[in-house]
């Protein structure tokens, strides 16, 4: 089986063995030209014009014959006995019956359809491991270098198309974090696309995080001004003002004491399990409150609390990022816990009932005693026997 990768590090494998080092750069370029024509014949004249434009006729024809021989020598027949190349005096092509895998062809043949599913699209996305013919530049081959640049642009467009379809599927499934990941990847390619910016703001809003949507708009607006000397479009500004107004209204509601909603927290201790009591409190709070409350907590505090209670973050990609951070100090965790309680108490009152304080781990005992001393309005900590 022949496998060819033209994106990122170039790889040509035949029957599981790499033959890349046996082929020169011009041979790779010839393979690429033939693959892109997808089993259609390419004239020898055209190939020579791209690969050996400065050579005299005899030298150019010899170079082409040598490179075709090199391909035939190293790429044998497929499982059904078909030879790779079809060559005549005027042209050459990849045998239409030859079975092989090529990342380039898989991407080019992709067309978004309603029947698309996530898994095959993710496999296509994984094929984008780097630039097309990465690191290749051919001296005195202007047309070939232009061809490579043109194909890189086309492949970027294909990648955007694949990512947009993935984002659409994730959004339909209400997997907003995964959708955001795809949209952000598109933005790396098209950093000034206002439709993408609008989509990011809408996704933050759907997640119930208007504050992040507003913050994103401000950053995007600054980038447009500093890089292009322009301001956001009318539609983007309109969406920003809608979200800002809604956020201000929610903030007003949050500032009103909520006497009708009391969170009942009952925790049990495991003496030797550090953080266990505090972790229980956080988990039970998260089960009962509107997640928009939690998103008001500064990210540094969320990061600190994540190390003792993973439920405080529901983004798998973010979990991976947080796992690489240093474990915070006990003081940082205690401060983050106190800040979480203060934010929750803007909307709710909290009763924390401890079943035998002496059974709690020492860290949780000290933390709850500290919270008591803070006298946060709306918090009542009691012990049950």
PyMOL commands that set and color helices and strands:
alter all, ss='L'
color gray80, all
select helices_A, chain A and resi 20-22+25-36+44-51+57-74+103-108+118-126+142-172+176-189+194-206+210-228+234-255+276-288+291-295+299-306+310-312+316-323+330-344+357-359+362-374
alter helices_A, ss='H'
color red, helices_A
select strands_A, chain A and resi 2-5+11-14+17-18+42-43+85-87+91-94+100-102+262-268+349-355+379-384
alter strands_A, ss='S'
color yellow, strands_A
deselect
rebuild
show_as cartoon
